[in-house]
Amino acid sequence: MSDTVEPDADRALVLEYELDAPPEKVWRAVTIPALRERWLPDADLAGAEPEATITGEEVRYRLRESEPPFRESHVTFRIEPNEAGGTRFRIIQQACDERARLPRAANSNRRTVMRAA
């Protein structure tokens, strides 16, 4: 097994692993709750159900930190067969947009910018 870290294009953490197990087995490990619970507990998830799924290829969950400020992120698992008959397994974690969740103050003291018509 090898692991590499790709540069963060969108401020995402990307880990890539080459596994000896076939893609079908890895898919079961990340999608069947009883198997997933062993290494990604429900307590770490914002919701036990995946947010998005491409069957056999990709599944995305939403994570929530257990301590304040309880930040959330998306973790995506990408699975594809490799040349050796095993699996190329990518884990991509990206923070949710905090700015979209925060209320904006009416008196934010920000400069008003107008476009020229």
Secondary structure, DSSP 8 states (H G I E B T S, - for coil): --EEEE--TTSEEEEEEEESS-HHHHHHHHHSHHHHTTTS-GGGBS-SS-SEEETTTEEEEEEE-SSTT--EEEEEEEEEE-TTSSEEEEEEEEE--HHHHS---TT----------
